[in-house]
């Protein structure tokens, strides 16, 4: 499914069109659990955009995205992006 998203985007299709296409194909969205609770279902343009912008999907190893607030706590915070 991720390959199809990248192929369609490379062919010039927009985020909304790809989202509608995935809905018509019956692909479950990444937020399937939360969408059932909220009464919403299906893909949206933001989900497609996040997949396309996420470096992990193109094979990069991503580290240093978050850090622990304290060794005493399980809380973490996101670090600013260093993309240049």
N, C-alpha and C positions, 0 to 999 in steps of 0.2 A: 504494500500500500504506500509506503514512504517513497519507494522508487517511482510509483505512478505519479505522486504529487510532484516530485522533482521533474519528471518527464513533461508533465502538462505545463508546469511553470516555464520550463525551457522552451516549450512550443509557443509561449506567449499568452497562456490563459491566466486570468486573474485569480485572486484569492477566493472571491465569492463564487466564481464559476466552478472552481475546483471543489469547494465545499458542497455545492449543490450536486455535482457529479458523484462525489463520495456518498452522499445521502441516497441518491438514486440507485447506486450500486449496492446499498445495504451495508456499507462498512460502518462498524461501530466507532463513535468518536472517542478521542482520548479521555474525555471526562464522562464516560458512560455511567459510572456510579453516581456521581454528583448530579448529573442531568436527570436521572430518574427521581431523585429526591426533590428537585426543583420543579418537576413537571415539564421540563424542556428536554428535547432530544435532538440529536443530529449535529452535524458539523457546522462550524461558522468560520468566517473569513479570518478571525484572529487566531484560531487554532491552526489553520493552514499556514498563516504567516509565521507563527512561532516555530513550527516544524522546519520551515524553509530557512529561518534565521538561526536555528540552533546548530552550533558547530559540531555537536556530537553526531548528528545524522550524516555528516560528510566524512566521518572517520577520524576526526581529531580527538585526542585525549584532552579532556578539560579538567584542570585541577585549580585549586585556589579560588573557588567560586564563593565559598563561605568560610567563616571561622567561628570557633566556640567563643561565647561571651566570657565564660569562666570555666575553669576545670571542675568547679563544683556543680555546675549547671549543665543540663543537656541543651540549653538554648543556643541557637546559632544566629548569625547575622550575615547577610549577603555583602560581599565586598564589591566595590565599584569595578566596572568593566575596564580592562586595559586595552581594548581593541583600538588599533591605530590605523 
